[in-house]
Amino acid sequence: MAAELLDGNLVASQVKQQVQARAERLKARGVTVGLGTILVGDDGPSARYVEMKRADCAEVGIESFHTHLPAGVAEQELVELVESYNADPRIHSYLVQLPLPSGHDEDRILSLVKPEKDVDGLHPMNLGYLAMSRPRVLPCTPAGIVELLKAYGIGFDGKHAVVLGRGLTIGRPLALLLALNQPGLNAAVTVVHSRTRDLAALVRSADIVISATGAPGIVTASMVTPGAVVVGAGTSFEGRKLLSDLADDVSEVAGWVTPRIGGVGPMTRAMLLLNAVKAAEAVAGGG
């Protein structure tokens, strides 16, 4: 029996409707939500992703500010741009699109973003608050995964969740988020990676599997317990074709599964918009 699809496009559209309503309330008070993006270099997937984010902004009434710098830009020029975004009152939150080209210090640049303007939730201070069980700005993909499953009545409370991948943007913060002692979360979390011994056995022990490795097809049907919830959060590209961490046969075993296109991606962008409107509300003093 084929798995039920976790439709990220559908749930993202519902989140965007909420964001638009909140943005309109702010505009009625004279505040236009401003979201900034900084792109360095000409990485194709990064450029397309930024384009989609800007289109999302236009759709929900958020003003978009964007700067595109060449890959060889001096580090100091990028630092000065980040500082100008920090100082611009029109920009309530912003992101520096990752990965940065070689030669740039990603850790340094991320740490220079004002924590309250960190729309991606990746500033060391915001990640630290998450680790302390006091989350402020949540990283977009982890938050989007939780919101997606919540929309389908799937909670993590007391369940065993296996997270494949330990990256900064998804795996590590997701594991922290799922383990929080909060309603709908409170999972028993196991973090694994490609070099974990008995990887297949650990994945099979999970009620909920979330793969964020960027390794195409790393999760196969033989690794999934029948009826499990399986989320493909890692992606890679073969030319312009988007590839998933989930092999096609996973849908033959899982109870719920994300599609290759229209699963986690739309939710990530929707939560980015939600973070942006929350940042504007914080400056304006409420929604």
Long-range contacts (C-beta under 8 A, 24 or more apart in sequence): 2-251, 2-252, 3-230, 3-250, 3-251, 3-252, 3-253, 3-254, 3-255, 3-256, 3-257, 4-152, 4-255, 4-256, 4-257, 5-256, 5-257, 5-258, 5-259, 6-148, 6-149, 6-152, 6-229, 6-231, 6-256, 6-257, 6-258, 6-259, 6-263, 7-259, 7-262, 7-263, 8-144, 8-148, 8-258, 8-259, 8-262, 8-263, 8-264, 8-265, 8-266, 8-267, 9-262, 9-266, 10-151, 11-147, 11-148, 11-151, 11-266, 11-267, 11-270, 12-144, 12-266, 12-267, 12-269, 12-270, 14-151, 15-147, 15-267, 15-270, 15-271, 15-273, 15-274, 16-56, 16-59, 16-60, 16-270, 16-273, 18-274, 19-60, 19-62, 19-270, 19-273, 19-274, 19-276, 19-277, 20-59, 20-60, 20-61, 22-277, 22-281, 22-287, 23-60, 23-61, 23-62, 23-277, 23-280, 24-61, 25-287, 26-277, 26-280, 26-281, 26-284, 26-287, 27-61, 29-284, 31-280, 31-283, 31-284, 32-61, 32-62, 32-63, 32-90, 33-61, 33-62, 33-63, 33-92, 33-276, 33-277, 33-280, 34-62, 34-63, 34-64, 34-65, 34-88, 34-90, 34-91, 34-92, 34-93, 34-280, 35-62, 35-63, 35-64, 35-65, 35-91, 35-92, 35-93, 35-94, 35-119, 35-272, 35-273, 35-276, 36-64, 36-65, 36-66, 36-67, 36-85, 36-88, 36-91, 36-93, 36-94, 36-95, 37-64, 37-65, 37-66, 37-67, 37-94, 37-95, 37-97, 38-66, 38-67, 38-69, 38-78, 38-81, 38-82, 38-85, 38-94, 38-95, 38-96, 38-97, 39-66, 39-67, 39-68, 39-69, 39-97, 40-68, 40-69, 40-70, 40-71, 40-73, 40-78, 40-96, 40-97, 40-100, 40-101, 40-104, 41-69, 41-70, 41-71, 41-100, 41-101, 42-71, 43-99, 43-101, 44-237, 44-240, 45-237, 46-97, 46-98, 46-99, 49-97, 50-97, 52-269, 53-269, 53-272, 56-269, 56-270, 56-272, 56-273, 57-273, 57-276, 60-273, 62-273, 62-276, 62-277, 63-90, 65-90, 65-91, 65-94, 71-101, 72-101, 72-103, 75-103, 75-104, 75-105, 78-104, 78-109, 79-108, 79-109, 79-112, 82-109, 82-112, 82-113, 83-112, 85-113, 85-117, 86-112, 86-113, 86-114, 86-117, 91-117, 92-117, 92-276, 92-279, 92-280, 92-283, 93-117, 93-118, 93-119, 93-275, 93-276, 93-279, 93-280, 94-119, 95-119, 95-120, 95-272, 98-169, 116-279, 116-282, 117-279, 119-272, 119-275, 119-276, 119-279, 120-169, 120-272, 120-275, 121-173, 121-275, 122-168, 122-169, 127-172, 127-173, 130-173, 130-176, 130-177, 131-176, 133-180, 133-181, 135-177, 135-180, 137-275, 137-278, 137-279, 138-173, 138-177, 138-271, 138-275, 139-169, 139-170, 139-173, 139-174, 139-177, 140-268, 140-269, 140-271, 140-272, 140-275, 141-169, 141-170, 141-174, 141-212, 141-233, 141-264, 141-267, 141-268, 141-271, 142-170, 142-173, 142-174, 142-177, 142-178, 143-177, 143-271, 143-274, 144-264, 144-267, 144-268, 144-270, 144-271, 145-174, 145-210, 145-231, 145-233, 145-264, 145-267, 146-177, 146-178, 146-184, 146-185, 147-267, 147-270, 147-271, 148-231, 148-258, 148-263, 148-264, 148-267, 149-208, 149-229, 149-231, 149-256, 150-184, 152-256, 154-208, 154-229, 154-256, 155-184, 155-185, 156-184, 156-185, 156-186, 156-187, 156-208, 157-183, 157-184, 157-185, 157-186, 157-187, 158-186, 158-187, 158-188, 159-187, 159-188, 159-207, 159-208, 160-187, 160-188, 160-190, 160-205, 160-206, 160-207, 160-208, 161-187, 161-188, 161-189, 161-190, 161-206, 161-207, 161-208, 161-209, 161-210, 162-189, 162-190, 162-191, 162-192, 162-202, 162-203, 162-205, 162-206, 162-208, 162-209, 162-210, 163-189, 163-190, 163-191, 163-192, 163-210, 163-212, 164-192, 164-193, 164-199, 164-203, 164-209, 164-210, 164-211, 164-212, 164-213, 164-218, 164-219, 164-234, 164-245, 165-191, 165-193, 165-211, 165-212, 165-213, 165-214, 165-233, 165-234, 166-191, 166-193, 167-212, 170-212, 170-233, 170-234, 171-212, 174-210, 174-212, 174-233, 194-218, 199-223, 211-245, 211-246, 212-245, 213-245, 214-245, 215-245, 216-243, 216-244, 216-245, 217-243, 217-244, 217-245, 217-246, 217-247, 217-248, 218-245, 218-247, 219-245, 219-246, 219-247, 219-250, 220-247, 220-249, 220-250, 221-247, 221-249, 221-250, 221-252, 221-253, 224-250, 224-253, 224-254, 225-253, 226-253, 226-254, 226-255, 227-254, 227-255, 228-253, 228-254, 228-255, 228-256, 229-254, 229-255, 229-256, 229-257, 230-254, 230-256, 230-257, 230-258, 231-257, 231-258, 231-263, 231-264, 232-257, 232-258, 232-260, 232-263, 232-264, 233-258, 233-264, 235-265
